[in-house]
Structures are given as structure tokens and as C-alpha cells.
Amino acid sequence: MNYIGSKLSILNYIDNTIQDFAKINNNNVTFCDIFAGTSSVGKYFKKKNYSIISNDIQYYSYVIAKHYIENNKKIEFKRLKQNNITDVFEYLNNLNNKKGFIYYNYTMEGTENQEYERKYFTEENAIKIDSIRIKIEEWKKNNLVEENEYYYLLTCLLEAADKVANTASVYEAFLKNIKKSACKPLQFRPLEVLINSETKKYIVKNKDANDLIKEIEGDILYLDPPYNTRKYDTNYHMLETIALYDNPKIKGKTGVRAENNKRSKYCMKKEVEQTFEELIKNAKFKYIFLSYNDEGIIPFKRIEEIMSKYGSYKVYKQKHKRYKADNKRRYLKNNTIEYIHCLKKNMPERGI
Ligand SMILES: C[S@@+](CC[C@H](N)C(=O)[O-])C[C@H]1O[C@@H](n2cnc3c(N)ncnc32)[C@H](O)[C@@H]1O
């Protein structure tokens, strides 16, 4: 998934920085990815055999992590009559019988003559998204899928829908004409399941990071908050609605969710510094790593000051190619500097 702030392309840099700073020599580590987004970082460290705590305020991100991080065994669909993956996917791929929330609110045909005509999906793809989403929920209600299978299917649907969305990448706006990739029929495909040691723990949460931090402890806390005022709730409202499928009130040309209790203080200039400091102060993790680039709304100096208060601090930096769909950007540079601010917090030893 093309995601603002995704760390997929700098996983090695993150890993090398953590190794260099924390000098970890075993994998008996609890790693927390508290702003998980697409789970790219959590997946990487799950593969390294760390125990993972994953969290994000957005529900679609929680769904994705429930699958990639928490699912740790083969998906079997034992309770369904199509009880193998191939049959389940064939069955769902051939469903196209329900016009639902996505069709009626986000296609040209479904919104015709309404106040706002929207073109996020073709008619066929929207019907397919609705049909599959409704069936997944029906299976869950009738206890025909287990919890891990439910999140697996939802993640497959989110990734498939995102590939055929008629946007420049985020859902803040749709394109006037249906682009080539959005014309293709939605392909609902099985995704990989990351199966790892049964001795490791995988915990996935859907909370505000500043609330969760008071409830957890571990060895490495990785922080990748939003850098600027561009909000994930509006940029990815479509994924939130497909994941929740809660018939929300929506508004305006873009059809964003009207009621929103997920406004992030990390996107608010006036709130961000204090919110960040509270997070660092309350963290019961020996090592804390913050990814932040040179265009973030907390000035570099303030991060240095805040983190240095709580232990030994060091910063690493690397040039990074800018996220290409970020066309609302203030600066038109092609590169940014990705900093990783590191802190060894003054607190009792945990033994890594
Ligand atoms: C820069 S992105 C993380 C990208 C992620 N590392 C990846 O590679 O996909 C920031 C994430 O923080 C989440 N977020 C914003 N405010 C939050 C908060 N207060 N608590 C928890 N998550 C939050 C957003 O929903 C978004 O997914």
C-alpha cells in the first residue's frame, strides 16, 4: 500500500540504527511499533523474531496489524463449506450481487444527481467491495470465520480495494477521469501470513499512543508519528469506512467521515511538543527511536532538548527520496533528511 510516511524503503536504515545504538545481541526483545500504519516496521521485526506490540489510532491500520502481526498460524477456514483458501477466494471473487455503502456514496452511478457526484471506484469494483465486505461480516456474525480469519479477509479486501481506487494515492480527492489501474477489475487475492516462533508474543491495539503508553512496557519503542498537519483520518477515510463498514455520516465533495474522534495531536502545531514529551516521559522502554524528517512540525532542536532530558541521546540521519504522491507539499525538494533520534532512557535494566 502506498502510504504517507511508510518506512518500507528504509527498514534497513532503521534496523542498522537500532543495532548500532542499542547493541542488541539476542532476539529476546519486545519491540513496540506504536504508530504502525501499514505494519511495515512491525512485520520486519516480527521476521527478526522479536515479540511485537503494534498499535495505531486508525481502525484500518489495526485490522492490517491484526493480520500481519497477530496472525501466526495457517489460515484454514475450517468452519466454512468452502474450507480451503482457493475455494474461499474463488467464491468471494465471484460475488457481485450487493450494492452497498461504497456503491451508493463513492461511484458515479451511485451518486448520480446527488449534491456531490463522486468517482472513487468503478461501478463494478464498488459492487464487488460491498458484496465481499457484507459477506465477511455475515460470516463473522454467524460464527463461520474465526477472529484471525476475519481480520485476514478484511486486510485482503483493504489491499485489493486500495489498488483500484481512482485517486492520486490518498483519498482526500478522486480523479476527474477514471485512471487505468482503477478500471481494472478488483482482484481479491490471498495475502501472506507471517508465521513465526510460537514462543513470541504478538499484541495489537487500536488506541491513542499517549494512552497506550501508560499500559505497556518493553525494550524498544519505535515512534513514527505523523510529521505534519496532513491527517491520516481524512487521507484514508475510505479505508476506515471499508474496515468499519458502519454506514457513517459523510460530508462534502470528498465524502469524508463527518464525525471524527481520531484527530491526532501529532498533527497539531500547538499540541504536538507537549504530547510528544508526555509520550517519552511515560514510556517504560529502555530504548526509544523516533523517525522524523527535516520538514516535521516539531523543530529538530526541540526534539533534541526533550529527548536529552530523559537519558543519553544521539541522532542518525540519511537522505531519503520523498513520498511521491505528497503533492500538497510546501517545499518542492525531491529529497528529505530522515532523522532517527535515539534515546537510552534512564530506567531500571531489563536485560537486553
Ligand atoms: C508516519 S505514519 C506510520 C507509518 C508506518 N511506520 C508505516 O511504515 O506504514 C503515522 C501513523 O500514526 C498514526 N497515528 C496518528 N496519531 C496517532 C496517535 N495519537 N496514536 C496512535 N497512532 C496515531 C496514523 O494513523 C498513521 O498510521
The ligand as an SDF file (V2000), in Angstrom:
LIG
                    3D

 27 29  0  0  0  0  0  0  0  0999 V2000
    4.0370    8.0820    9.5700 C   0  0  0  0  0  0  0  0  0  0  0  0
    2.6220    7.0300    9.7430 S   0  0  0  0  0  0  0  0  0  0  0  0
    3.3390    5.4850   10.2040 C   0  0  0  0  0  0  0  0  0  0  0  0
    3.8430    4.7560    9.0050 C   0  0  0  0  0  0  0  0  0  0  0  0
    4.3170    3.3460    9.3210 C   0  0  0  0  0  0  0  0  0  0  0  0
    5.5630    3.3310   10.0630 N   0  0  0  0  0  0  0  0  0  0  0  0
    4.4790    2.5700    8.0290 C   0  0  0  0  0  0  0  0  0  0  0  0
    5.6270    2.2460    7.6490 O   0  0  0  0  0  0  0  0  0  0  0  0
    3.4740    2.3040    7.3800 O   0  0  0  0  0  0  0  0  0  0  0  0
    1.8870    7.5980   11.2250 C   0  0  0  0  0  0  0  0  0  0  0  0
    0.7580    6.7490   11.7850 C   0  0  0  0  0  0  0  0  0  0  0  0
    0.4130    7.2510   13.0800 O   0  0  0  0  0  0  0  0  0  0  0  0
   -0.9720    7.0710   13.2890 C   0  0  0  0  0  0  0  0  0  0  0  0
   -1.3570    7.9970   14.3900 N   0  0  0  0  0  0  0  0  0  0  0  0
   -1.5070    9.3450   14.3390 C   0  0  0  0  0  0  0  0  0  0  0  0
   -1.7570    9.8250   15.5550 N   0  0  0  0  0  0  0  0  0  0  0  0
   -1.7760    8.7850   16.4160 C   0  0  0  0  0  0  0  0  0  0  0  0
   -1.9490    8.6550   17.8130 C   0  0  0  0  0  0  0  0  0  0  0  0
   -2.1870    9.7180   18.5650 N   0  0  0  0  0  0  0  0  0  0  0  0
   -1.8920    7.4270   18.3660 N   0  0  0  0  0  0  0  0  0  0  0  0
   -1.6560    6.3300   17.5970 C   0  0  0  0  0  0  0  0  0  0  0  0
   -1.4760    6.3810   16.2550 N   0  0  0  0  0  0  0  0  0  0  0  0
   -1.5240    7.6020   15.6720 C   0  0  0  0  0  0  0  0  0  0  0  0
   -1.5920    7.3640   11.9350 C   0  0  0  0  0  0  0  0  0  0  0  0
   -2.8710    6.7760   11.8170 O   0  0  0  0  0  0  0  0  0  0  0  0
   -0.5430    6.7700   10.9800 C   0  0  0  0  0  0  0  0  0  0  0  0
   -0.8850    5.4620   10.5980 O   0  0  0  0  0  0  0  0  0  0  0  0
  1  2  1  0
  2  3  1  0
  2 10  1  0
  3  4  1  0
  4  5  1  0
  5  6  1  0
  5  7  1  0
  7  8  2  0
  7  9  1  0
 10 11  1  0
 11 12  1  0
 11 26  1  0
 12 13  1  0
 13 14  1  0
 13 24  1  0
 14 15  1  0
 14 23  1  0
 15 16  2  0
 16 17  1  0
 17 18  1  0
 17 23  2  0
 18 19  1  0
 18 20  2  0
 20 21  1  0
 21 22  2  0
 22 23  1  0
 24 25  1  0
 24 26  1  0
 26 27  1  0
M  CHG  2   2   1   9  -1
M  END
$$$$
